[in-house]
Amino acid sequence: MGIYSRLAGVGSHLPGHPVSNDELVARGIDTSDEWITARTGIRFRHLAETGQTSSRMAAEAARKALAMAGVDAAELDLIIVATSTPDYIFPSTACLLQGLLGNKGATAFDVQAVCSGFVYALTVADKFIRSGSHRKALVVGAETFSRILDWQDRGTCVLFGDGAGAVVLEASDRPGILATALHADGSQVDILSVPGHVAGGQITGDPFLRMEGQAVFKMAVRVLAEVAEECCTAAGIGTSQLDWLIPHQANIRIIEATGKKMGLPREKVVVTVDRHGNTSAASVPLALDEAVRDGRIQRGQKVLLEGVGGGFTWGAVLFEF
């Protein structure tokens, strides 16, 4: 009998209050609610205040996931955090989270795949558990993207928000995660990046997020549909057999185009981008937590998670909840 990994609990955290498009306009950004909503579907996002770090938001989400799973933090033997906005250069946000949770001894590290980060991290955790080396894993996507935005660039600053989402994975003799698929194309690094770093105590290059919107849109729609098909084929099912699709929450047009390519009805697609904006690695687990807690996702249903982000990275995870 094989070892599988199953989702035992989910949790999420959003900082502060919802910030509307009109509030951004009031802050001096040259845009409008109509312009943002028509192009992206985003109406609100949450922005972290000073002191609200990726690790602290991760801890809030993690505690909720642990509570749902009935697992004490001390029982965890693996902690993975997906983030592009770590608290420090080092140590990892996973180690900071470990300290906040009071766990000692678990394997802890970060995964950096930008908006695909949570899907990457969940896949890595699944491999650890299926190998037999670990039994209880905490996987978190946490981001404070507001701190790497150029607030004078209306084409990007209106798109993103902050938050964290978490899941607890446990070893099981029953299949939970059914298939995974991960990919990257490093030749596309320039279409979405933060092309700067700290050297000698100074910022070298550009410290803000830069994006070629049209190029990202075209690639995202293509690869998300392809990787969904790949994942379902690996599990021996058709996309029509999915109960739910939870895509990366970047833009309502990308989400709708992906669902249409997959032949899924709109009511099978979980959408939170209108209220959360693009929270990068946190977007998929935030949407997953919402759909579990409001009762849409039920035990025994098949759910496909997928992400796409800078790198260029993309991937999917198919699981039975």
C-alpha positions as CSV (number, residue, x, y, z in Angstrom):
1,M,0.0,0.0,0.0
2,G,1.4,3.4,-1.0
3,I,1.8,6.6,1.0
4,Y,-0.3,9.6,-0.1
5,S,-0.7,13.1,1.1
6,R,-4.1,14.5,1.9
7,L,-5.2,18.1,2.8
8,A,-6.3,18.1,6.4
9,G,-6.8,21.8,7.0
10,V,-6.8,25.2,5.3
11,G,-6.5,28.7,6.6
12,S,-6.0,32.3,5.4
13,H,-5.3,35.8,6.5
14,L,-5.9,39.2,5.0
15,P,-4.4,42.4,6.5
16,G,-6.3,45.5,7.4
17,H,-9.5,46.6,5.6
18,P,-10.4,46.2,2.0
19,V,-9.0,49.1,-0.1
20,S,-11.3,50.1,-2.9
21,N,-10.3,51.4,-6.3
22,D,-11.8,54.7,-5.4
23,E,-9.5,54.8,-2.3
24,L,-6.5,54.4,-4.6
25,V,-7.7,57.3,-6.8
26,A,-8.1,59.4,-3.6
27,R,-4.4,58.6,-2.8
28,G,-3.4,60.3,-6.0
29,I,-3.1,57.4,-8.5
30,D,-4.1,58.4,-12.0
31,T,-6.8,55.9,-12.7
32,S,-10.5,55.2,-12.0
33,D,-12.7,52.4,-10.6
34,E,-14.2,51.9,-14.1
35,W,-10.8,51.6,-15.7
36,I,-9.5,49.0,-13.2
37,T,-12.7,47.0,-13.0
38,A,-13.2,46.8,-16.8
39,R,-9.6,45.6,-17.4
40,T,-9.0,43.4,-14.4
41,G,-12.2,42.6,-12.5
42,I,-10.5,43.9,-9.3
43,R,-12.5,46.1,-7.0
44,F,-10.7,45.7,-3.7
45,R,-7.4,44.5,-2.3
46,H,-5.8,44.4,1.2
47,L,-2.6,46.2,1.9
48,A,-0.3,45.4,4.8
49,E,0.6,48.1,7.3
50,T,4.0,48.7,8.8
51,G,5.0,45.6,10.9
52,Q,2.6,43.3,9.0
53,T,5.2,41.0,7.4
54,S,4.9,38.0,5.2
55,S,6.0,35.7,8.2
56,R,3.4,37.2,10.6
57,M,0.6,36.9,8.0
58,A,1.7,33.4,7.3
59,A,1.5,32.6,11.0
60,E,-2.1,33.8,11.2
61,A,-3.1,31.7,8.2
62,A,-1.1,28.7,9.5
63,R,-2.8,28.7,12.9
64,K,-6.2,28.5,11.3
65,A,-5.1,25.6,9.0
66,L,-3.6,23.8,12.0
67,A,-6.8,24.3,14.0
68,M,-9.0,22.9,11.2
69,A,-6.6,19.9,10.9
70,G,-6.5,19.3,14.6
71,V,-2.7,19.3,14.4
72,D,-0.4,21.0,17.0
73,A,2.4,23.0,15.5
74,A,4.9,20.9,17.4
75,E,3.8,17.9,15.4
76,L,4.9,19.4,12.0
77,D,8.0,17.9,10.5
78,L,8.0,20.0,7.3
79,I,7.3,23.8,6.8
80,I,7.5,25.3,3.3
81,V,6.7,29.0,2.6
82,A,6.1,30.2,-0.9
83,T,7.0,33.9,-1.2
84,S,8.6,36.5,-3.4
85,T,8.5,39.1,-0.6
86,P,10.4,37.5,2.3
87,D,10.9,39.4,5.6
88,Y,14.7,39.1,5.2
89,I,17.3,38.1,2.7
90,F,17.9,35.3,5.2
91,P,16.9,33.5,7.3
92,S,14.0,32.1,5.3
93,T,10.5,33.2,6.0
94,A,9.8,29.5,6.8
95,C,12.3,29.6,9.6
96,L,10.7,32.8,10.9
97,L,7.3,31.2,10.7
98,Q,8.6,28.2,12.5
99,G,9.8,30.4,15.4
100,L,6.4,32.2,15.6
101,L,4.6,28.8,15.7
102,G,6.9,27.4,18.4
103,N,8.0,24.4,16.3
104,K,11.5,23.1,16.7
105,G,13.3,20.6,14.5
106,A,11.0,20.5,11.4
107,T,12.6,20.9,8.0
108,A,11.9,24.5,7.0
109,F,12.6,26.4,3.8
110,D,11.2,28.8,1.2
111,V,10.2,28.3,-2.4
112,Q,10.4,31.1,-4.9
113,A,8.3,30.7,-8.0
114,V,6.4,34.0,-7.7
115,C,2.7,33.5,-8.4
116,S,3.2,29.8,-9.0
117,G,4.9,29.5,-5.7
118,F,2.1,27.8,-3.7
119,V,1.6,25.2,-6.4
120,Y,5.3,24.6,-6.5
121,A,5.5,24.3,-2.7
122,L,2.5,22.0,-2.4
123,T,4.1,19.7,-5.1
124,V,7.4,19.6,-3.2
125,A,5.6,18.8,0.1
126,D,3.7,16.0,-1.6
127,K,6.9,14.5,-2.8
128,F,8.4,14.6,0.7
129,I,5.4,12.9,2.2
130,R,5.1,10.3,-0.5
131,S,8.8,9.4,-0.1
132,G,8.0,8.4,3.5
133,S,10.5,10.9,5.0
134,H,7.9,13.3,6.4
135,R,4.3,12.9,7.7
136,K,2.9,16.3,8.6
137,A,3.6,19.4,6.4
138,L,2.5,23.0,6.6
139,V,2.5,24.8,3.2
140,V,2.0,28.5,3.1
141,G,1.8,31.2,0.4
142,A,2.4,34.6,1.9
143,E,3.1,38.0,0.2
144,T,3.5,41.7,0.9
145,F,3.6,42.7,-2.7
146,S,2.6,46.3,-1.8
147,R,6.2,46.9,-0.8
148,I,7.6,46.2,-4.2
149,L,5.1,48.2,-6.2
150,D,5.8,51.5,-8.0
151,W,2.7,53.5,-6.9
152,Q,3.2,55.9,-9.9
153,D,2.8,53.0,-12.3
154,R,-1.0,52.6,-12.6
155,G,-0.6,49.6,-14.9
156,T,0.8,47.5,-12.1
157,C,0.1,49.1,-8.7
158,V,-3.6,48.6,-8.9
159,L,-3.3,44.9,-9.6
160,F,-1.8,43.5,-6.4
161,G,-2.6,43.0,-2.8
162,D,-1.2,41.3,0.3
163,G,-2.2,38.2,2.3
164,A,-1.5,34.6,3.2
165,G,-3.0,31.2,2.8
166,A,-2.0,27.9,4.3
167,V,-2.7,24.1,4.1
168,V,-1.8,21.2,6.3
169,L,-0.8,18.0,4.5
170,E,-0.8,14.7,6.2
171,A,0.4,11.2,5.2
172,S,-2.5,8.9,4.4
173,D,-3.1,5.5,2.9
174,R,-5.9,7.0,0.8
175,P,-5.1,9.1,-2.3
176,G,-5.4,12.9,-1.7
177,I,-3.1,14.7,-4.2
178,L,-3.7,12.8,-7.4
179,A,-1.3,14.5,-9.8
180,T,1.0,17.5,-10.1
181,A,2.8,19.2,-13.0
182,L,5.4,22.0,-12.8
183,H,7.2,24.0,-15.6
184,A,9.3,27.0,-16.2
185,D,10.7,29.0,-19.2
186,G,13.6,31.2,-18.2
187,S,13.8,32.8,-21.6
188,Q,10.7,34.8,-20.6
189,V,12.2,36.4,-17.5
190,D,11.8,40.0,-18.8
191,I,8.0,40.0,-19.1
192,L,7.4,39.9,-15.4
193,S,10.2,40.7,-12.9
194,V,11.6,42.9,-10.1
195,P,15.0,43.5,-11.8
196,G,17.0,44.9,-8.8
197,H,18.9,43.8,-5.7
198,V,20.9,45.1,-2.8
199,A,24.6,45.3,-3.2
200,G,27.0,47.1,-0.9
201,G,24.1,48.5,1.1
202,Q,22.6,50.1,-2.0
203,I,19.8,49.2,-4.4
204,T,21.2,48.1,-7.7
205,G,18.9,48.1,-10.7
206,D,15.1,48.6,-10.4
207,P,13.5,47.5,-7.1
208,F,9.9,47.7,-8.4
209,L,7.7,45.1,-10.1
210,R,7.7,45.5,-13.9
211,M,5.4,43.7,-16.3
212,E,4.5,43.4,-20.0
213,G,0.8,42.9,-19.5
214,Q,-0.1,41.6,-23.0
215,A,2.8,39.2,-23.1
216,V,1.9,37.8,-19.7
217,F,-1.8,37.5,-20.6
218,K,-1.1,35.5,-23.8
219,M,1.3,33.2,-22.1
220,A,-0.8,32.7,-19.0
221,V,-3.9,31.6,-20.8
222,R,-2.0,29.2,-23.0
223,V,0.1,27.5,-20.3
224,L,-2.7,27.3,-17.7
225,A,-5.0,25.4,-20.1
226,E,-2.1,23.1,-21.1
227,V,-1.0,22.3,-17.6
228,A,-4.6,21.6,-16.4
229,E,-5.0,19.1,-19.2
230,E,-1.6,17.6,-18.4
231,C,-2.5,17.2,-14.7
232,C,-5.9,15.6,-15.4
233,T,-4.4,13.2,-18.0
234,A,-1.8,12.1,-15.5
235,A,-4.6,11.3,-13.0
236,G,-6.7,9.5,-15.7
237,I,-9.6,11.9,-15.7
238,G,-11.0,14.5,-18.1
239,T,-11.2,18.2,-17.2
240,S,-15.0,17.8,-17.3
241,Q,-14.8,15.6,-14.2
242,L,-13.4,18.4,-12.1
243,D,-15.7,19.7,-9.4
244,W,-13.7,22.9,-8.9
245,L,-11.0,24.9,-10.7
246,I,-9.0,27.4,-8.5
247,P,-6.7,29.3,-10.8
248,H,-4.2,32.0,-9.8
249,Q,-6.2,35.1,-9.2
250,A,-4.4,37.6,-11.4
251,N,-7.0,39.0,-13.8
252,I,-10.7,38.1,-14.4
253,R,-10.0,37.9,-18.2
254,I,-7.3,35.4,-17.7
255,I,-9.5,33.3,-15.4
256,E,-12.4,33.4,-17.7
257,A,-10.3,32.6,-20.8
258,T,-8.7,29.7,-19.0
259,G,-12.0,28.2,-17.9
260,K,-13.4,28.6,-21.4
261,K,-10.4,26.8,-22.9
262,M,-10.9,24.0,-20.5
263,G,-14.6,23.8,-21.2
264,L,-15.6,24.4,-17.6
265,P,-18.8,26.3,-16.7
266,R,-18.3,29.6,-14.8
267,E,-19.9,28.2,-11.7
268,K,-17.1,25.6,-11.3
269,V,-14.4,28.3,-11.2
270,V,-13.6,29.9,-7.8
271,V,-13.0,33.6,-8.2
272,T,-11.7,36.0,-5.5
273,V,-9.7,38.4,-7.6
274,D,-12.4,41.0,-7.3
275,R,-11.9,41.3,-3.6
276,H,-8.3,40.3,-3.1
277,G,-6.5,41.5,-6.2
278,N,-3.4,39.5,-7.2
279,T,-1.8,38.3,-4.1
280,S,0.9,36.2,-5.9
281,A,1.7,33.0,-4.1
282,A,-1.1,33.7,-1.6
283,S,-3.8,33.9,-4.2
284,V,-4.5,30.2,-4.7
285,P,-4.6,29.2,-1.0
286,L,-6.7,32.3,-0.1
287,A,-9.3,31.2,-2.7
288,L,-9.1,27.6,-1.6
289,D,-9.7,28.5,2.1
290,E,-12.7,30.7,1.2
291,A,-14.3,28.0,-0.9
292,V,-13.8,25.3,1.8
293,R,-15.1,27.5,4.6
294,D,-18.2,28.7,2.7
295,G,-19.1,25.1,2.0
296,R,-18.6,25.0,-1.8
297,I,-15.8,22.5,-1.7
298,Q,-16.9,19.3,-0.1
299,R,-15.0,16.1,1.0
300,G,-14.6,13.7,-1.9
301,Q,-14.6,16.4,-4.6
302,K,-11.9,16.8,-7.2
303,V,-10.2,20.2,-7.2
304,L,-7.5,21.6,-9.6
305,L,-5.2,24.3,-8.4
306,E,-3.0,26.2,-10.9
307,G,-0.6,29.1,-10.9
308,V,1.4,31.1,-13.4
309,G,4.0,33.7,-12.6
310,G,7.3,35.4,-13.2
311,G,10.2,33.2,-14.2
312,F,8.2,32.4,-16.3
313,T,6.7,29.6,-14.1
314,W,3.5,27.6,-14.2
315,G,2.1,24.5,-12.6
316,A,-1.0,22.6,-11.3
317,V,-2.0,20.3,-8.5
318,L,-5.0,18.0,-8.7
319,F,-6.4,16.6,-5.5
320,E,-9.4,15.0,-4.0
321,F,-10.5,16.8,-0.9
